[in-house]
């Protein structure tokens, strides 16, 4: 298993939040997460990692009830896109990436865990 850690560039947002946002705010937030994940992967030397299962741990400032699946189309998607930009995979299709449900925790860094698929 490979693990990558980085500080969240903004507060994590859900697909429910996204529906209320102006498109420019969404674009800035997605860009921040995508670039941060990409630079972290490059710094760690992640390239051509092969087909993998991916689990992302998303930190929050406080504990409250949240639906992890509401973060797949926002935080997880932006993070995976950043890893593709960094050259981890040629694309984020099912051939290369299988996404596990994200883990939501209080405090700490964003953790991207890759488990190679055989």
Contact map, one row per residue, 1 for C-alpha under 8 A:
1110000000000000000000000000000000000000000000000000000000000000000000000000000000000000000000000000000000000000111100
1111000000000000000000000000000000000000000000000000000000000000000000000000000000000000000000000000000000000000111000
1111100000000000000000000000000000000000000000000000000000000000000000000000000000000000000000000000000000000011110000
0111110000000000000000000000000000000001100100000000000000000000000000000000000000000000000000000000000000000011100000
0011111000000000000000000000000000000001000000000000000000000000000000000000000000000000000000000000000000001111000000
0001111100000000000000000000000000011001000000000000000000000000000000000000000000000000000000000000000000001110000000
0000111110000000000000000000000000000000000000000000000000000000000000000000000000000000000000000000000000011100000000
0000011111110000000000000000000010000000000000000000000000100000000000000000000000000000000000000000000000001100000000
0000001111100000000000000000000110010000000000000000000000000000000000000000000000000000000000000000000000000000000000
0000000111110000000000000000100110000000000000000000000000000000000000000000000000000000000000000000000000000000000000
0000000111111000000000000000000000000000000000000000000000010000000000000000000000000000000000000000000000000000000000
0000000101111100000000000000000000000000000000000000000001110000000000100010000000000000000000000000000000000000000000
0000000000111110110000000000000000000000000000000000000000000000000000100110000000000000000000000000000000000000000000
0000000000011111110000000000000000000000000000000000000000000000000001101110000000000000000000000000000000000000000000
0000000000001111111000000000000000000000000000000000000000000000000001101100000000000000000000000000000000000000000000
0000000000000111111100000000000000000000000000000000000000000000000001000000000000000000000000000000000000000000000000
0000000000001111111110000000000000000000000000000000000000000000000000000000000000000000000000000000000000000000000000
0000000000001111111110000100000000000000000000000000000000000000000000000100000000000000000000000000000000000000000000
0000000000000011111110000000000000000000000000000000000000000000000000000000000000000000000000000000000000000000000000
0000000000000001111111000000000000000000000000000000000000000000000000000000000000000000000000000000000000000000000000
0000000000000000111111101100000000000000000000000000000000000000000000000000000000000000000000000000000000000000000000
0000000000000000000111111100000000000000000000000000000000000000000000000000000000000000000000000000000000000000000000
0000000000000000000011111110000000000000000000000000000000000000000000000000000000000000000000000000000000000000000000
0000000000000000000001111111000000000000000000000000000000000000000000000000000000000000000000000000000000000000000000
0000000000000000000011111111100000000000000000000000000000000000000000000000000000000000000000000000000000000000000000
0000000000000000010011111111110000000000000000000000000000000000000000000000000000000000000000000000000000000000000000
0000000000000000000000111111111000000000000000000000000000000000000000000000000000000000000000000000000000000000000000
0000000000000000000000011111111100000000000000000000000000000000000000000000000000000000000000000000000000000000000000
0000000001000000000000001111111110000000000000000000000000000000000000000000000000000000000000000000000000000000000000
0000000000000000000000000111111111000000000000000000000000000000000000000110010000000000000000000000000000000000000000
0000000000000000000000000011111111100000000000000000000000000000000000000000010000000000000000000000000000000000000000
0000000011000000000000000001111111110000000000000000000000000000000000000000000000000000000000000000000000000000000000
0000000111000000000000000000111111111000000000000000000000000000000000000010011001000000000000000000000000000000000000
0000000000000000000000000000011111111100000000000000000000000000000000000000011111100000000000000000000000000000000000
0000000000000000000000000000001111111110000000000000000000000000000000000000000001000000000000000000000000000000000000
0000010010000000000000000000000111111111000000000000000000000000000000000000000001000000000000000000000000000000000000
0000010000000000000000000000000011111111100000000000000000000000000000000000001101100000000000000000000000000000000000
0000000000000000000000000000000001111111110000000000000000000000000000000000001001111100000000000000000000000000000000
0000000000000000000000000000000000111111111000000000000000000000000000000000000001000100000000000000000000000000000000
0001110000000000000000000000000000011111111100000000000000000000000000000000000000000000000000000000000000000000000000
0001000000000000000000000000000000001111111111100000000000000000000000000000000000100101000000000000000000000000000000
0000000000000000000000000000000000000111111111100000000000000000000000000000000000000100000000000000000000000000000000
0000000000000000000000000000000000000011111111000000000000000000000000000000000000000000000000000000000000000000000000
0001000000000000000000000000000000000001111111000000000000000000000000000000000000000000000000000000000000000000000000
0000000000000000000000000000000000000000111111100000000000000000000000000000000000000000000000000000000000000000000000
0000000000000000000000000000000000000000111111111000000000000000000000000000000000000111000000000000000000000000000000
0000000000000000000000000000000000000000110011111000000000000000000000000000000000000111100000000000000000000000000000
0000000000000000000000000000000000000000000001111100000000000000000000000000000000000011110000000000000000000000000000
0000000000000000000000000000000000000000000001111111000000000000000000000000000000000001100000000000000000000000000000
0000000000000000000000000000000000000000000000011111000000000000000000000000000000000001100000010000000000000000000110
0000000000000000000000000000000000000000000000001111100000000000000000000000000000000000100000111000000000000000000111
0000000000000000000000000000000000000000000000001111110000000000000000000000000000000000000000011100000000000000011110
0000000000000000000000000000000000000000000000000011111000000000000000000000000000000000000000001111000000000000011110
0000000000000000000000000000000000000000000000000001111100000000000000000000000000000000000000001111000000000001111000
0000000000000000000000000000000000000000000000000000111110000000000000000000000000000000000000000011111000000001110000
0000000000000000000000000000000000000000000000000000011111000000000000000001000000000000000000000001111000000111100000
0000000000000000000000000000000000000000000000000000001111100000000000000000000000000000000000000000011110000111000000
0000000000010000000000000000000000000000000000000000000111110000000000000000000000000000000000000000011110001110000000
0000000100010000000000000000000000000000000000000000000011111000000000000000000000000000000000000000000111111100000000
0000000000110000000000000000000000000000000000000000000001111110000000000000000000000000000000000000000111100000000000
0000000000000000000000000000000000000000000000000000000000111110000000000000000000000000000000000000000001100000000000
0000000000000000000000000000000000000000000000000000000000011111000000000000000000000000000000000000000001100000000000
0000000000000000000000000000000000000000000000000000000000011111100000000000000000000000000000000000000011000000000000
0000000000000000000000000000000000000000000000000000000000000111110000000000000000000000000000000000000000000000000000
0000000000000000000000000000000000000000000000000000000000000011111000000000000000000000000000000000000000000000000000
0000000000000000000000000000000000000000000000000000000000000001111100000000000000000000000000000000000000000000000000
0000000000000000000000000000000000000000000000000000000000000000111111100000000000000000000000000000000000000000000000
0000000000000000000000000000000000000000000000000000000000000000011111110000000000000000000000000000111100000000000000
0000000000000000000000000000000000000000000000000000000000000000001111111000000000000000000000000000110000000000000000
0000000000000111000000000000000000000000000000000000000000000000001111111100000000000000000000000000000000000000000000
0000000000011110000000000000000000000000000000000000000000000000001111111111000000000000000000000000010000000000000000
0000000000000000000000000000000000000000000000000000000000000000000111111111100000000000000000000000110000000000000000
0000000000000110000000000000000000000000000000000000000000000000000011111111100000000000000000000000000000000000000000
0000000000001110010000000000010000000000000000000000000000000000000001111111110000000000000000000000000000000000000000
0000000000011100000000000000010010000000000000000000000000000000000000111111111000000000000000000000000000000000000000
0000000000000000000000000000000000000000000000000000000100000000000000111111111100000000000000000000010000000000000000
0000000000000000000000000000000000000000000000000000000000000000000000011111111110000000000000000000000000000000000000
0000000000000000000000000000011011000000000000000000000000000000000000000111111111000000000000000000000000000000000000
0000000000000000000000000000000011001100000000000000000000000000000000000011111111100000000000000000000000000000000000
0000000000000000000000000000000001001000000000000000000000000000000000000001111111110000000100000000000000000000000000
0000000000000000000000000000000001000000000000000000000000000000000000000000111111111000000100000000000000000000000000
0000000000000000000000000000000011111110000000000000000000000000000000000000011111111100000000000000000000000000000000
0000000000000000000000000000000001001100100000000000000000000000000000000000001111111111100000000000000000000000000000
0000000000000000000000000000000000000100000000000000000000000000000000000000000111111111111100000000000000000000000000
0000000000000000000000000000000000000100000000000000000000000000000000000000000011111111000000000000000000000000000000
0000000000000000000000000000000000000110110001100000000000000000000000000000000001111111000000000000000000000000000000
0000000000000000000000000000000000000000000001110000000000000000000000000000000000111111110000000000000000000000000000
0000000000000000000000000000000000000000100001111100000000000000000000000000000000111111110000000000000000000000000000
0000000000000000000000000000000000000000000000111110000000000000000000000000000000110011111100010000000000000000000000
0000000000000000000000000000000000000000000000010000000000000000000000000000000000010011111100010000000000000000000000
0000000000000000000000000000000000000000000000000000000000000000000000000000000000010000111110010000000000000000000000
0000000000000000000000000000000000000000000000000000000000000000000000000000000110010000111111111000000000000000000000
0000000000000000000000000000000000000000000000000000000000000000000000000000000000000000001111111000000000000000000000
0000000000000000000000000000000000000000000000000000000000000000000000000000000000000000000111111100000000000000000000
0000000000000000000000000000000000000000000000000010000000000000000000000000000000000000000111111100000000000000000000
0000000000000000000000000000000000000000000000000111000000000000000000000000000000000000111111111100000000000000000000
0000000000000000000000000000000000000000000000000011110000000000000000000000000000000000000111111110000000000000000000
0000000000000000000000000000000000000000000000000001110000000000000000000000000000000000000001111111000000000000000000
0000000000000000000000000000000000000000000000000000111000000000000000000000000000000000000000001111100000000000000000
0000000000000000000000000000000000000000000000000000111100000000000000000000000000000000000000000111110000000000000000
0000000000000000000000000000000000000000000000000000001100000000000110010000000000000000000000000011111000000000000000
0000000000000000000000000000000000000000000000000000001111000000000110110001000000000000000000000001111100000000000000
0000000000000000000000000000000000000000000000000000001111000000000100000000000000000000000000000000111110000000000000
0000000000000000000000000000000000000000000000000000000011110000000100000000000000000000000000000000011111000000000000
0000000000000000000000000000000000000000000000000000000011110010000000000000000000000000000000000000001111110000000000
0000000000000000000000000000000000000000000000000000000000111110000000000000000000000000000000000000000111110000000000
0000000000000000000000000000000000000000000000000000000000111100000000000000000000000000000000000000000011111000000000
0000001000000000000000000000000000000000000000000000000000100000000000000000000000000000000000000000000011111100000000
0000111100000000000000000000000000000000000000000000000001100000000000000000000000000000000000000000000000111110000000
0000111100000000000000000000000000000000000000000000000111100000000000000000000000000000000000000000000000011111000000
0011110000000000000000000000000000000000000000000000000111000000000000000000000000000000000000000000000000001111100000
0011100000000000000000000000000000000000000000000000011110000000000000000000000000000000000000000000000000000111110000
1111000000000000000000000000000000000000000000000000011100000000000000000000000000000000000000000000000000000011111000
1110000000000000000000000000000000000000000000000001111000000000000000000000000000000000000000000000000000000001111100
1100000000000000000000000000000000000000000000000001110000000000000000000000000000000000000000000000000000000000111110
1000000000000000000000000000000000000000000000000111100000000000000000000000000000000000000000000000000000000000011111
0000000000000000000000000000000000000000000000000111100000000000000000000000000000000000000000000000000000000000001111
0000000000000000000000000000000000000000000000000010000000000000000000000000000000000000000000000000000000000000000111
